[in-house]
Amino acid sequence: MATDRQLADVLSEFARNMATEFPIQGILDHLVRRIVDILPVTGAGVTLISPSTNPHDVAASNDAALRFERLQSEVGEGPCLRAYLSGQAVVIPDLRASADFKEFGPRALEAGLGAVFTFPLRNPEGQLGALDLYRESPGDLAPGDMEAAQTLADVTAAYLANAQSRSELQDASEQFHTSSLHDALTGLPNRLLLLERLEHALLRSGRSGHPVAILFVDLDRFKTVNDNHGHLVGDDLLVAVAKRMSSLIRPGDTLARLSGDEFVILCEAISERLQIHLIASRIVEALATPFALDDVVVELSASVGIAFSALEDPDPEQLLREADIAMYQAKRRGGGTHQVVDVREQNLAQRMVALQRDLGGAEERGEFRTEYQPIVRTHDGRILGVEALLRWDHPTHGLIPPTTLIPLAEQSGAITDIGRWVLARACPDRHRWAQGCDVGLGMSVNISAQQLMAPDFVGIVSEVLVATATPPGLLTLEITEAAFVQDPKRALVVLTDLKELGVLLALDDFGTGYSSLSYLKQFPVDILKIDRTFTADLLHDPASHAIVTKIIELAHMLDLAVVSEGVETAAQRAAVSRLGSEFYQGYYFARPMSAESVGHLLVA
């Protein structure tokens, strides 16, 4: 039977890929193979069907599954077509005992099929097709596996609908821009189209956390080719170079010609920088092989400059400039090689050293402050709590974001003292506000993984609660899955001790990390906070809608309250309310504000 963790892993893979431009076929091929990994079946397949087209198999986990998919299309009957027409799952645990399909049944039995389970790919505008699960031997699927399979089918349908819409939009856009966005000689994207794609790639990179790479390719001594053989030969060489490099890049990468003999490759979804070094090496090696043109054989070499994007403040033009600088560094080394320059990383490293030094006296200098964002009951808009947010106003660099501050504090060992400061500041603020409230106003405080694992953390929390006369049940500590991954046994001990104090525990940013459902079962969590990335896409992304729906359903089955983060519009608030989220927070109700502003808001 599929475990919660296995199903969560597959759903997480879908969530990560929804905003990418990975080939649809690759995603589906991976899906059916993963289904066979987690469910007790020997094959899986996906067939698309529409009123205007014949059934079309688009993915199969193995040759046998492909044969059964195509057999249904060939004979015009089978569980796939029935599930599509009825919108209901078709379950045949023993094909020998079934007389439902007079042509498909005997031929499938003869080919070695024992059982088949089919689930419609449901869509608000009608079914898209079906997901087929095959077994060589007869036997039922457990109820949990049936539920998991329908969930996978629903998410697959949402993904396909999203991909189809994205594909149609992209086709229309590319058709409109083709003449102005492509190089006339090679047919490759030109600088304008490259920058457009680079800008979009950097936005996706900011969501996924995977950097973007630019490879700037310049032909060494290309001018001598034009001088010795004429510009027509030079043009033929550029076309040949473009064709050769096109065969070396990965699917989804962009090869563009900027001008003259300058080419640029845009690479996304980088898991390791070694991938880019290997691509650069292949390009240098391939372009060193002589080009046999119509009347002449031309030998040349190429210099390749590499630049990787920063996750903060990405700038397309700056990234191109850095790759250009790296290319000239490669030329100064003699050409025929590749070179990396990472000016941003060097500057960032220097800045981090300076910030870490300044962090030591930040509290004494009064540079820390807290802001608060209300947590609101969804159905009536009543404020039932606030989340405390640490701010560092650096005298030179301005406001330092938490994504920079917290890692610095952990690296320097200051996280425990800073965490104590936040608790000691937030709890008295809550006490002052509560004087004018007729409900028990809660306070939520973010706790980093290292802070949670500190030897005296539970003692610090207890000390602050006593010193500030804060009822433990009104303090919520928000943690992320990182704490569970680092040391699950230690985390369980600490969380259990915190629960004995009486505080509440919230799992923050759910859906962006490992999203293991086993964490919800093993650890004493009271609240589940859905990450803002899912809320942001809830209204226009069917997969996000399906995932949020399932997360809320699961939380309620486990008696967990749900807080939806990042709610910025009335439509989003209505959507999370309709799906059952008891609480929300976000700009729709209020931005983070000072303690004084919270006091005014509560008595307004």
Backbone torsions as a table, in degrees:
resi	resn	phi	psi	omega
1	MET	NA	139.5	-179.9
2	ALA	-64.7	133.9	176.4
3	THR	-83.5	161.6	176.7
4	ASP	-58.7	-39.0	-178.1
5	ARG	-64.9	-42.6	-178.9
6	GLN	-63.3	-45.3	178.9
7	LEU	-63.7	-41.9	179.0
8	ALA	-61.5	-38.0	179.2
9	ASP	-61.6	-44.1	-179.4
10	VAL	-65.7	-43.9	178.8
11	LEU	-63.2	-36.9	178.2
12	SER	-64.4	-38.9	178.1
13	GLU	-61.6	-40.2	176.3
14	PHE	-62.3	-45.6	-177.9
15	ALA	-60.3	-40.3	-179.8
16	ARG	-66.8	-30.9	-173.5
17	ASN	-93.5	-8.8	-175.4
18	MET	-59.7	-36.3	-175.7
19	ALA	-93.1	8.5	-178.1
20	THR	-99.7	176.1	175.3
21	GLU	-113.1	29.3	175.8
22	PHE	-59.7	146.0	-179.9
23	PRO	-58.1	135.8	-179.4
24	ILE	-58.8	-40.6	-177.8
25	GLN	-60.6	-41.6	179.6
26	GLY	-63.4	-39.2	179.0
27	ILE	-63.9	-45.3	-178.2
28	LEU	-67.8	-40.3	177.6
29	ASP	-60.0	-41.7	179.2
30	HIS	-66.1	-39.2	-178.4
31	LEU	-59.5	-51.7	-175.0
32	VAL	-66.1	-31.7	176.0
33	ARG	-68.6	-39.0	179.3
34	ARG	-68.0	-33.2	178.4
35	ILE	-62.0	-43.2	178.7
36	VAL	-64.2	-30.4	178.3
37	ASP	-66.8	-37.7	-169.4
38	ILE	-104.4	-15.2	-179.5
39	LEU	-115.5	152.9	-177.8
40	PRO	-79.2	63.1	177.8
41	VAL	-130.6	161.6	-178.6
42	THR	-102.8	-7.6	178.6
43	GLY	-162.9	158.8	178.5
44	ALA	-149.0	147.7	179.6
45	GLY	-150.1	156.9	177.3
46	VAL	-124.7	128.8	176.0
47	THR	-123.7	133.1	177.0
48	LEU	-97.1	141.1	-178.4
49	ILE	-139.9	141.9	172.8
50	SER	-144.4	161.3	-178.4
51	PRO	-60.3	-26.4	-174.5
52	SER	-99.9	-4.2	-177.8
53	THR	-132.6	157.9	175.2
54	ASN	-74.1	158.1	175.8
55	PRO	-54.8	140.2	-176.4
56	HIS	-136.3	112.1	178.4
57	ASP	-71.5	133.0	-176.5
58	VAL	-119.1	-12.7	179.4
59	ALA	-161.4	144.9	176.3
60	ALA	-151.8	141.4	-175.4
61	SER	-75.6	-23.8	-179.9
62	ASN	-159.2	177.7	-177.0
63	ASP	-62.8	-38.4	-179.6
64	ALA	-64.0	-45.1	178.6
65	ALA	-61.7	-40.9	178.5
66	LEU	-61.8	-39.9	179.9
67	ARG	-63.2	-40.7	-179.4
68	PHE	-71.8	-35.1	176.1
69	GLU	-61.1	-48.2	-177.2
70	ARG	-71.3	-29.3	177.8
71	LEU	-62.5	-41.9	179.1
72	GLN	-62.8	-40.3	178.2
73	SER	-67.3	-37.6	-177.0
74	GLU	-66.5	-45.3	-175.6
75	VAL	-89.5	-9.2	177.3
76	GLY	72.6	25.1	176.2
77	GLU	-155.4	166.5	178.9
78	GLY	140.6	170.4	-178.1
79	PRO	-61.4	-29.9	179.7
80	CYS	-61.3	-50.0	-179.6
81	LEU	-66.3	-36.8	-179.6
82	ARG	-67.1	-42.8	178.8
83	ALA	-63.1	-38.2	178.8
84	TYR	-63.7	-45.2	-175.9
85	LEU	-73.7	-36.4	-174.9
86	SER	-90.4	-23.3	-174.9
87	GLY	74.1	11.1	-178.9
88	GLN	-120.6	153.7	177.8
89	ALA	-66.4	145.2	176.9
90	VAL	-113.3	122.0	-174.3
91	VAL	-118.9	118.5	177.2
92	ILE	-128.9	86.9	-175.7
93	PRO	-71.0	-20.2	178.7
94	ASP	-141.2	101.7	-176.1
95	LEU	-64.7	-26.4	179.5
96	ARG	-64.9	-31.0	-176.7
97	ALA	-93.3	3.6	-176.9
98	SER	-104.3	136.3	176.0
99	ALA	-115.5	21.8	-174.2
100	ASP	-70.2	-37.0	-171.7
101	PHE	-123.6	102.4	-171.0
102	LYS	-67.4	-32.2	179.8
103	GLU	-97.2	-46.8	-177.7
104	PHE	-64.8	-43.4	-174.5
105	GLY	-56.9	-58.1	-177.8
106	PRO	-61.0	-40.6	-178.1
107	ARG	-69.8	-35.6	177.5
108	ALA	-69.1	-39.5	176.4
109	LEU	-60.5	-44.2	-179.9
110	GLU	-62.1	-31.0	-179.9
111	ALA	-84.5	0.3	174.0
112	GLY	103.4	14.6	-179.6
113	LEU	-88.6	132.8	179.2
114	GLY	-106.6	-33.6	-178.0
115	ALA	-153.3	153.8	179.1
116	VAL	-144.1	140.0	179.7
117	PHE	-132.8	121.3	-172.2
118	THR	-123.1	137.9	-175.8
119	PHE	-128.5	128.6	-177.2
120	PRO	-68.1	144.5	172.2
121	LEU	-87.4	91.2	-170.9
122	ARG	-81.3	141.2	-179.1
123	ASN	-144.2	144.9	-179.5
124	PRO	-54.1	-29.7	-178.9
125	GLU	-93.0	6.3	-179.3
126	GLY	126.3	159.6	-178.6
127	GLN	-63.0	147.5	176.8
128	LEU	-97.9	-16.2	-175.5
129	GLY	154.5	-141.9	-177.0
130	ALA	-155.3	154.4	172.6
131	LEU	-105.8	120.8	-178.6
132	ASP	-104.8	133.6	173.6
133	LEU	-116.4	129.8	-174.7
134	TYR	-117.3	145.3	173.4
135	ARG	-130.5	139.8	178.8
136	GLU	-72.3	-31.3	180.0
137	SER	-113.4	151.1	179.0
138	PRO	-64.0	158.4	177.2
139	GLY	150.0	147.2	179.5
140	ASP	-76.2	160.0	167.0
141	LEU	-95.8	141.4	177.7
142	ALA	-62.8	151.8	179.5
143	PRO	-53.6	-39.5	178.8
144	GLY	-63.5	-37.0	178.7
145	ASP	-70.5	-36.7	176.3
146	MET	-61.9	-44.3	179.7
147	GLU	-64.8	-41.8	179.1
148	ALA	-62.8	-40.6	-179.0
149	ALA	-64.7	-42.3	179.1
150	GLN	-66.8	-36.2	175.6
151	THR	-60.7	-45.1	178.6
152	LEU	-63.0	-38.9	177.8
153	ALA	-64.5	-41.3	179.8
154	ASP	-65.0	-43.4	179.2
155	VAL	-67.0	-36.7	176.8
156	THR	-61.7	-43.9	178.9
157	ALA	-62.3	-42.4	178.8
158	ALA	-62.9	-41.3	179.2
159	TYR	-64.0	-43.9	-178.6
160	LEU	-64.5	-41.0	178.1
161	ALA	-63.7	-41.9	178.4
162	ASN	-64.8	-44.5	-178.4
163	ALA	-65.3	-37.4	179.2
164	GLN	-65.0	-43.5	178.3
165	SER	-63.3	-42.5	179.4
166	ARG	-63.9	-39.9	-179.0
167	SER	-66.0	-41.8	179.5
168	GLU	-64.6	-40.9	178.4
169	LEU	-64.8	-42.2	-179.5
170	GLN	-65.6	-41.6	179.3
171	ASP	-60.2	-45.3	-179.5
172	ALA	-63.7	-41.8	-179.4
173	SER	-65.8	-44.0	-177.7
174	GLU	-67.0	-36.8	179.0
175	GLN	-63.9	-37.6	-178.7
176	PHE	-70.5	-35.9	-172.6
177	HIS	-97.2	-3.6	-169.3
178	THR	-53.1	-49.5	-173.1
179	SER	-66.1	-31.7	-176.0
180	SER	-96.6	-10.3	-173.5
181	LEU	-113.6	9.9	-179.2
182	HIS	-128.0	148.7	178.5
183	ASP	-71.7	129.3	-175.5
184	ALA	-66.5	-32.8	-176.2
185	LEU	-76.8	-50.3	-173.2
186	THR	-100.3	-15.7	-175.4
187	GLY	78.6	1.6	179.8
188	LEU	-77.6	160.0	171.4
189	PRO	-55.6	144.1	177.5
190	ASN	-95.3	-171.4	-175.9
191	ARG	-60.7	-40.2	-177.6
192	LEU	-62.7	-46.8	-179.9
193	LEU	-68.7	-37.7	177.5
194	LEU	-58.8	-47.3	-179.4
195	LEU	-63.9	-36.1	177.7
196	GLU	-63.5	-46.7	179.7
197	ARG	-68.5	-35.8	179.1
198	LEU	-64.7	-40.7	178.9
199	GLU	-61.7	-43.9	178.1
200	HIS	-65.7	-39.8	179.4
201	ALA	-62.0	-39.2	-179.8
202	LEU	-68.0	-34.8	175.4
203	LEU	-64.8	-43.6	177.3
204	ARG	-64.5	-37.4	179.1
205	SER	-61.7	-38.5	178.9
206	GLY	-63.0	-31.7	178.9
207	ARG	-80.7	-38.9	-174.8
208	SER	-86.1	-25.3	-176.1
209	GLY	84.1	0.0	178.3
210	HIS	-94.7	129.8	-176.7
211	PRO	-70.6	163.7	173.8
212	VAL	-105.1	144.6	178.1
213	ALA	-120.1	144.3	173.6
214	ILE	-119.1	128.3	173.6
215	LEU	-110.2	116.2	-178.8
216	PHE	-99.8	113.4	-174.2
217	VAL	-109.3	126.0	178.0
218	ASP	-129.7	132.5	-179.1
219	LEU	-77.2	129.0	179.7
220	ASP	-74.2	131.8	174.6
221	ARG	56.8	36.6	178.6
222	PHE	-65.1	-30.1	-179.3
223	LYS	-57.7	-34.5	-179.3
224	THR	-66.7	-27.8	177.4
225	VAL	-66.0	-47.3	177.4
226	ASN	-62.7	-41.1	-178.5
227	ASP	-66.1	-40.0	-174.4
228	ASN	-86.6	-31.3	-172.6
229	HIS	-122.1	-6.3	178.7
230	GLY	95.0	162.1	-175.1
231	HIS	-72.0	-26.2	177.7
232	LEU	-65.8	-42.3	175.7
233	VAL	-64.7	-40.7	177.5
234	GLY	-58.6	-41.8	178.2
235	ASP	-65.2	-42.5	177.9
236	ASP	-60.6	-37.3	179.2
237	LEU	-66.0	-41.6	180.0
238	LEU	-63.0	-38.9	177.5
239	VAL	-64.6	-42.7	179.4
240	ALA	-65.1	-39.3	177.6
241	VAL	-62.6	-45.0	179.7
242	ALA	-60.0	-42.1	-179.4
243	LYS	-66.2	-41.9	-178.4
244	ARG	-67.2	-43.0	-179.6
245	MET	-68.3	-32.5	179.7
246	SER	-59.9	-30.2	-179.0
247	SER	-78.9	-7.8	-174.3
248	LEU	-103.3	-17.8	-175.4
249	ILE	-86.1	163.6	-178.9
250	ARG	-80.9	154.5	172.5
251	PRO	-58.3	134.5	-179.0
252	GLY	96.0	-18.4	175.1
253	ASP	-77.7	159.5	-179.7
254	THR	-116.6	126.4	172.0
255	LEU	-106.1	125.6	-177.9
256	ALA	-129.2	155.5	172.0
257	ARG	-111.5	122.5	-178.8
258	LEU	-82.2	-57.3	179.0
259	SER	-171.1	155.6	176.8
260	GLY	51.3	-124.1	-178.2
261	ASP	-104.7	26.7	-179.6
262	GLU	-102.4	123.7	177.6
263	PHE	-122.4	151.7	178.6
264	VAL	-133.1	137.9	175.4
265	ILE	-115.3	126.6	176.5
266	LEU	-102.2	122.6	-177.9
267	CYS	-119.4	130.0	177.6
268	GLU	-114.3	177.0	174.6
269	ALA	52.1	52.0	-178.0
270	ILE	-88.8	118.4	176.7
271	SER	-89.3	-31.4	178.2
272	GLU	-141.7	141.5	179.9
273	ARG	-67.1	-22.1	178.1
274	LEU	-57.8	-31.7	178.4
275	GLN	-55.8	-43.5	-176.4
276	ILE	-71.7	-38.2	177.1
277	HIS	-62.2	-37.6	178.8
278	LEU	-67.4	-40.7	177.1
279	ILE	-62.0	-45.4	179.6
280	ALA	-61.1	-41.3	179.1
281	SER	-63.6	-40.9	179.2
282	ARG	-64.8	-37.8	179.8
283	ILE	-64.9	-47.6	-179.9
284	VAL	-59.5	-43.6	-179.1
285	GLU	-67.2	-43.3	-177.3
286	ALA	-65.8	-40.4	-177.6
287	LEU	-76.1	-13.4	175.0
288	ALA	-79.8	-13.2	175.6
289	THR	-76.9	130.2	-175.0
290	PRO	-55.9	147.2	177.3
291	PHE	-101.2	119.2	177.5
292	ALA	-92.4	100.0	177.9
293	LEU	-91.8	-174.3	-174.1
294	ASP	-58.0	-48.3	-172.5
295	ASP	-116.7	-0.7	-173.3
296	VAL	-155.9	151.1	172.3
297	VAL	-103.4	125.3	-176.1
298	VAL	-113.1	130.0	174.1
299	GLU	-107.7	137.0	177.7
300	LEU	-153.2	178.9	174.1
301	SER	-138.6	173.1	-178.0
302	ALA	-139.1	148.6	173.4
303	SER	-110.6	134.4	-175.7
304	VAL	-123.0	123.8	174.1
305	GLY	-104.7	139.3	-175.8
306	ILE	-121.3	136.4	173.0
307	ALA	-137.6	140.3	178.6
308	PHE	-110.3	143.0	-177.9
309	SER	-73.9	152.9	169.9
310	ALA	-92.4	149.8	-179.1
311	LEU	-78.9	-17.6	178.0
312	GLU	-104.7	132.2	175.4
313	ASP	51.8	55.5	179.4
314	PRO	-66.9	140.1	-177.1
315	ASP	-131.6	111.9	-177.1
316	PRO	-56.3	-47.9	-178.0
317	GLU	-63.9	-40.2	179.2
318	GLN	-63.8	-40.5	179.4
319	LEU	-62.6	-41.0	176.3
320	LEU	-63.0	-41.5	179.7
321	ARG	-62.6	-40.5	-179.9
322	GLU	-65.1	-40.4	177.1
323	ALA	-65.9	-36.5	177.1
324	ASP	-63.6	-43.0	177.6
325	ILE	-60.8	-44.0	179.4
326	ALA	-62.6	-38.1	178.9
327	MET	-62.3	-43.8	179.1
328	TYR	-67.1	-31.5	174.0
329	GLN	-64.3	-38.5	177.1
330	ALA	-64.8	-39.1	178.2
331	LYS	-63.5	-39.7	-179.5
332	ARG	-67.5	-19.5	175.1
333	ARG	-84.3	2.8	177.6
334	GLY	112.4	-4.3	179.5
335	GLY	78.3	176.7	179.1
336	GLY	65.3	32.4	-178.8
337	THR	-154.2	178.7	176.1
338	HIS	-125.7	155.8	-172.7
339	GLN	-144.6	141.4	177.4
340	VAL	-110.2	133.8	167.8
341	VAL	-127.1	133.4	-179.0
342	ASP	-130.8	74.3	-177.5
343	VAL	-60.9	-40.2	-178.1
344	ARG	-62.2	-45.3	-178.3
345	GLU	-64.5	-39.5	177.5
346	GLN	-63.1	-46.4	179.2
347	ASN	-64.1	-39.5	-179.7
348	LEU	-65.4	-41.6	179.4
349	ALA	-60.3	-43.2	178.6
350	GLN	-63.9	-39.9	180.0
351	ARG	-66.8	-38.6	-179.7
352	MET	-65.0	-38.4	178.1
353	VAL	-61.5	-44.4	-179.8
354	ALA	-66.0	-42.0	-179.8
355	LEU	-65.3	-40.2	179.4
356	GLN	-63.6	-36.3	176.1
357	ARG	-65.0	-43.6	-178.3
358	ASP	-70.4	-26.4	-176.8
359	LEU	-61.9	-29.8	-176.3
360	GLY	-55.5	-38.3	-178.1
361	GLY	-110.3	13.9	-174.4
362	ALA	-62.6	-40.9	-178.7
363	GLU	-66.4	-44.6	-179.2
364	GLU	-63.8	-32.9	179.9
365	ARG	-81.9	-0.7	178.0
366	GLY	73.4	29.7	-177.4
367	GLU	-88.5	-14.0	178.0
368	PHE	-86.8	146.7	171.3
369	ARG	-152.3	165.3	177.0
370	THR	-115.8	143.5	168.1
371	GLU	-120.5	164.4	-174.5
372	TYR	-136.1	141.1	174.9
373	GLN	-121.3	127.4	-178.2
374	PRO	-62.9	146.2	169.8
375	ILE	-109.5	121.9	-164.6
376	VAL	-116.5	139.7	173.7
377	ARG	-70.8	129.1	-167.9
378	THR	-66.3	-42.1	-169.0
379	HIS	-76.1	-24.3	-178.1
380	ASP	-129.8	1.3	176.7
381	GLY	72.0	20.4	-178.7
382	ARG	-86.3	135.5	179.6
383	ILE	-78.6	119.7	179.2
384	LEU	-113.6	-5.5	179.5
385	GLY	-173.0	173.2	175.2
386	VAL	-138.0	154.5	174.8
387	GLU	-106.7	127.3	178.8
388	ALA	-82.0	133.1	-177.6
389	LEU	-125.2	123.7	-179.4
390	LEU	-78.1	135.6	176.8
391	ARG	-126.6	139.7	174.3
392	TRP	-120.8	110.7	176.8
393	ASP	-91.7	95.9	-179.6
394	HIS	-76.3	135.3	-175.9
395	PRO	-63.8	-22.9	-179.0
396	THR	-106.9	-45.8	-173.3
397	HIS	-93.0	-3.2	179.3
398	GLY	78.4	-151.2	-176.0
399	LEU	-72.2	121.5	178.8
400	ILE	-91.9	121.6	-176.4
401	PRO	-67.4	151.6	179.5
402	PRO	-57.6	-32.2	179.5
403	THR	-64.3	-21.7	174.1
404	THR	-94.7	-43.1	-174.9
405	LEU	-63.6	-48.2	-174.0
406	ILE	-63.2	-48.7	176.3
407	PRO	-58.5	-38.2	177.6
408	LEU	-62.1	-43.6	-179.8
409	ALA	-64.8	-37.0	178.6
410	GLU	-69.0	-43.6	-179.4
411	GLN	-63.3	-36.4	-176.9
412	SER	-85.6	-9.6	-178.1
413	GLY	82.6	9.4	-177.5
414	ALA	-90.1	-1.8	-172.2
415	ILE	-62.8	-34.5	-178.9
416	THR	-66.1	-46.3	179.7
417	ASP	-66.2	-40.2	178.9
418	ILE	-65.9	-41.2	177.6
419	GLY	-61.9	-40.0	176.8
420	ARG	-62.3	-40.1	-179.3
421	TRP	-61.9	-43.5	-179.5
422	VAL	-63.1	-46.4	179.1
423	LEU	-61.0	-43.9	-177.9
424	ALA	-68.5	-22.7	176.8
425	ARG	-86.6	-42.3	-173.1
426	ALA	-71.0	-41.4	-175.5
427	CYS	-64.5	-44.6	175.2
428	PRO	-62.8	-37.0	176.0
429	ASP	-59.1	-44.5	179.0
430	ARG	-60.2	-40.5	-178.8
431	HIS	-62.3	-41.6	179.7
432	ARG	-64.2	-44.8	-179.0
433	TRP	-64.4	-37.2	-173.0
434	ALA	-65.5	-18.4	-178.6
435	GLN	-60.2	-32.5	-177.9
436	GLY	-102.9	14.3	-177.8
437	CYS	-109.7	147.6	176.8
438	ASP	-99.1	9.0	175.8
439	VAL	-128.1	159.0	177.1
440	GLY	-74.6	99.2	-176.8
441	LEU	-72.4	126.0	-178.8
442	GLY	-91.8	156.3	176.3
443	MET	-124.8	127.2	177.4
444	SER	-109.4	135.0	-179.4
445	VAL	-131.1	131.4	178.8
446	ASN	-75.9	137.2	-180.0
447	ILE	-124.4	124.6	178.8
448	SER	-77.5	163.3	-178.3
449	ALA	-60.7	-44.5	-179.2
450	GLN	-66.3	-38.1	178.1
451	GLN	-62.5	-44.3	-179.7
452	LEU	-61.2	-37.9	-175.1
453	MET	-83.9	-3.3	179.8
454	ALA	-61.0	141.8	-173.9
455	PRO	-57.2	-33.4	-174.6
456	ASP	-107.8	20.7	-173.5
457	PHE	-62.7	-46.4	-178.5
458	VAL	-61.7	-37.4	177.9
459	GLY	-64.8	-39.0	177.8
460	ILE	-62.1	-46.3	-179.7
461	VAL	-61.0	-46.1	180.0
462	SER	-61.3	-42.3	-179.7
463	GLU	-61.5	-44.2	-179.7
464	VAL	-67.1	-40.5	178.6
465	LEU	-58.6	-44.9	-178.9
466	VAL	-68.0	-45.5	-175.9
467	ALA	-64.6	-29.7	-176.4
468	THR	-105.2	5.4	-179.9
469	ALA	53.2	42.7	-178.8
470	THR	-95.1	122.1	174.8
471	PRO	-60.0	127.5	-176.3
472	PRO	-55.7	-35.1	-177.7
473	GLY	-68.0	-9.8	178.7
474	LEU	-100.9	4.9	175.8
475	LEU	-109.5	124.7	175.6
476	THR	-112.9	127.6	176.2
477	LEU	-101.0	121.6	-177.9
478	GLU	-96.7	123.9	-179.8
479	ILE	-125.0	159.4	176.3
480	THR	-109.8	170.8	-178.0
481	GLU	-65.1	-16.9	-179.7
482	ALA	-57.3	-34.6	-180.0
483	ALA	-64.7	-36.3	-179.3
484	PHE	-71.9	-38.2	-175.2
485	VAL	-69.4	-40.0	-174.8
486	GLN	-64.0	-48.6	-176.7
487	ASP	-154.7	83.9	-174.6
488	PRO	-58.6	-39.8	-177.6
489	LYS	-65.6	-46.3	178.8
490	ARG	-64.0	-40.8	179.3
491	ALA	-60.2	-41.1	-179.5
492	LEU	-63.7	-40.2	179.0
493	VAL	-63.2	-48.2	-177.4
494	VAL	-64.4	-45.8	-178.5
495	LEU	-64.2	-37.0	177.3
496	THR	-63.9	-42.5	177.7
497	ASP	-62.9	-39.3	178.3
498	LEU	-64.9	-40.0	178.2
499	LYS	-63.9	-33.3	177.8
500	GLU	-67.4	-28.4	173.5
501	LEU	-67.6	-26.6	179.6
502	GLY	105.1	2.1	179.3
503	VAL	-77.1	162.0	176.7
504	LEU	-95.7	154.4	-179.3
505	LEU	-124.8	131.8	179.2
506	ALA	-120.0	137.2	174.3
507	LEU	-93.1	112.0	-171.6
508	ASP	-91.4	155.1	174.7
509	ASP	56.0	37.2	-176.5
510	PHE	-64.7	135.3	179.1
511	GLY	106.2	-13.4	-176.8
512	THR	-101.7	-15.6	-179.1
513	GLY	-105.5	-127.8	179.9
514	TYR	-77.4	-24.8	177.6
515	SER	50.4	41.8	-179.7
516	SER	-78.5	124.0	179.3
517	LEU	-68.1	-20.3	178.6
518	SER	-65.8	-27.5	177.3
519	TYR	-61.2	-40.3	-178.3
520	LEU	-66.3	-28.0	-179.4
521	LYS	-85.5	-35.2	-173.2
522	GLN	-84.0	-34.5	-170.3
523	PHE	-107.1	146.0	-173.7
524	PRO	-78.5	69.0	-178.5
525	VAL	-91.3	141.2	179.5
526	ASP	-104.5	-28.9	-171.0
527	ILE	-133.7	141.2	175.5
528	LEU	-115.8	125.0	179.9
529	LYS	-107.2	117.8	-179.1
530	ILE	-80.2	128.8	-174.9
531	ASP	-64.2	149.2	-176.2
532	ARG	-63.4	-23.1	-179.0
533	THR	-64.4	-32.2	177.8
534	PHE	-78.9	-38.8	179.0
535	THR	-62.8	-40.0	-177.6
536	ALA	-61.6	-34.6	-176.2
537	ASP	-98.7	6.5	-170.3
538	LEU	-60.3	-37.9	-171.8
539	LEU	-83.6	-24.7	-175.1
540	HIS	-121.8	4.7	-177.8
541	ASP	-123.5	103.5	-176.8
542	PRO	-57.7	-35.2	-179.1
543	ALA	-67.0	-43.1	177.3
544	SER	-61.1	-40.7	178.9
545	HIS	-61.5	-43.7	-179.4
546	ALA	-65.5	-41.4	-178.0
547	ILE	-67.5	-45.3	179.2
548	VAL	-61.7	-41.1	178.3
549	THR	-57.3	-47.6	-178.0
550	LYS	-68.6	-36.9	179.0
551	ILE	-62.6	-45.3	-179.1
552	ILE	-65.3	-42.8	178.2
553	GLU	-59.8	-44.4	-179.8
554	LEU	-64.4	-43.4	-179.8
555	ALA	-59.3	-43.4	-178.8
556	HIS	-68.6	-34.0	175.6
557	MET	-63.7	-28.9	179.5
558	LEU	-96.0	10.7	179.6
559	ASP	60.8	38.1	176.5
560	LEU	-104.0	140.1	171.6
561	ALA	-78.7	154.3	-176.5
562	VAL	-121.8	131.1	172.6
563	VAL	-117.4	123.5	177.8
564	SER	-94.9	119.8	-178.4
565	GLU	-90.1	158.2	172.0
566	GLY	74.0	25.2	178.2
567	VAL	-75.6	116.9	-173.8
568	GLU	-116.7	-11.3	-177.8
569	THR	-135.3	161.7	176.9
570	ALA	-62.8	-35.1	-179.9
571	ALA	-66.3	-39.1	177.5
572	GLN	-66.8	-41.2	178.3
573	ARG	-60.9	-43.6	179.2
574	ALA	-63.2	-36.8	-178.0
575	ALA	-67.8	-47.0	-179.3
576	VAL	-68.3	-31.4	176.4
577	SER	-65.9	-44.2	-180.0
578	ARG	-62.7	-33.6	-179.2
579	LEU	-80.9	-10.7	174.2
580	GLY	107.5	9.9	178.0
581	SER	-73.0	120.2	-174.9
582	GLU	-70.5	-30.7	-174.4
583	PHE	-135.2	160.3	173.8
584	TYR	-149.2	163.3	170.3
585	GLN	-147.8	151.6	-178.7
586	GLY	158.1	179.1	-175.0
587	TYR	-65.1	-20.1	-179.9
588	TYR	-60.1	-39.3	179.1
589	PHE	-91.1	-49.0	-177.8
590	ALA	-168.6	143.9	171.0
591	ARG	-80.8	164.8	173.9
592	PRO	-55.3	141.8	-173.3
593	MET	-143.8	169.0	179.6
594	SER	-72.1	164.4	178.1
595	ALA	-60.3	-39.4	179.2
596	GLU	-61.7	-42.0	-179.6
597	SER	-66.0	-36.0	176.9
598	VAL	-62.4	-43.3	178.6
599	GLY	-58.3	-43.3	178.3
600	HIS	-64.5	-40.4	-177.7
601	LEU	-64.3	-39.0	-176.0
602	LEU	-70.6	-27.0	-179.6
603	VAL	-99.1	-1.6	-178.0
604	ALA	-68.1	NA	NA
